[in-house]
């Protein structure tokens, strides 16, 4: 993948920011399970949350490739902040931009684009993950008095950016009379309950909650797009997000490679650096191959999206390859570090814990294989 001079300069700016403002604190945030609100706002000040949005909304009108560069570089420093950026843009702001009315865009997007507010995407439910068509949350239009309102009842789980101090809304998929629809629910709405944060294996500095809706009432005008189009909306949202998650995985592989090559040169055993042993050197070489390959398929998919070409298959390929390669890279990185790799204070231990969710979120590896096989013309079995 050939990047433009402007994109390469942008990468340097984001890397410098990540090295100075994120990497030195990532271990502490991970240990304390701290969501670093001030740093997220600083990412907003740098313009990272507004990259792909129009100038009239405070954005930079950059392409999707540039957003992926930002996610890769932030994810290289800390996966928790990388997913905060990815979800804030692809799952939070972008659906409102793509499907919202002008009034919804101008009400909600300026703060989201500026990174001074975050939005969540309420899709997954306790009994509806990969099978999102099994959504049980319901929204009934109440026209009994005055202005019509949606009354929402149900629950969601594993929702990123849903309970921070700067979360302004969650878009929620729910069954309506027309099918599955998407509805904007502002934070603080009566009947919108944000449950306690999860105790997660990784991504300790990102925000993830279950949500409950108990007679939650919002105006009819909070419907996002046309009624009954929620299923199509979230499929389009996930296609974009899969490329972005692949970029996050690329950042993790790159981080593993850099940590391991440095460690292999400084750690000695039997009187010489361990990197002089082929067993270690070959692991690092394989990691370099994985980083380059994952980067190529990820940015090839982003380039197709930017060119207006079909990219569903390419997004699934990128997500599948990059995330599985990231899990493998963190496993090998932990092995290279040996006993130290099992200690939480070393970065590769955090990398290892952070990696697994990449194969699950925004479509599991199994779902990606289904998408790819169908794009190859292989139908579902009888």
C-alpha angles and dihedrals in degrees: 000000000000114000124202121249088251092053092048090050090049090051089054092051093050093044091051090050092047092048092050105035107025114025097056091056102036096095092050093048089049093049094046096038088233124167103214102218095174092053091048089053089049088055085054091051088054088056098245096133092050101046099113099035129094122269091242088067093044096266133130099234090229123156127259091256089064091052089052090052089055093048091048093051096044090045090051088062098038130353092207092060090041092058090044088058095041094049093040091058107027100035102023113036104016098065089054090049094046100042108015129105120250089257092052092047095051093044099049112018105065093068093039092049090048091052091236091114135031133211131203131216111226105204111118120079133185090261099026116062116123086003094062090161087074091071111152101182107111135203120196122192109234112202096164098113135016117315113021114247136193112236109206126198127174143061142269131198139204094019114169121219090008102123110031125125088255100043106126102177149347124221108221131200112219140164113258133171089275097048128266111353134177121235131186113233115188118218113262095031111148111259093024104115122188108204126215117292116267122252097234134190090230143354087066094166095051123088118245128164144160115241132211129196116201111177088324109181125204130163119272088244089069090078107118110224123325121346114262093020097102094104093055091044095055093045089056090045092052093049089060093041093054092062090048092050088051088055089051089053091050089056090053094050090049091050090051091050093050095046093046098048091049092047093045090055096048103035113084131200128172089007100304140074111280089231089072088069114089091222089066098031092054092051089055091046091053089049090054090051090050092049093051095043094047090048092051097050092043097052092040088060091046090050091054090051091049090049092053093246126138108275109167094110093042091050091052092047091050093047093046097046099039097046095046089046090051092053090050092047093053091049091052092043090055089049092051091052090049115190090357089059089064092057115092093221091070116083095230091063089058090045090053093051093044096050105067097066089060088073090053112036121086091011127345123249087257091056090050090054090051091051093048094047092050091049086054088058097258107138129213115276120259 
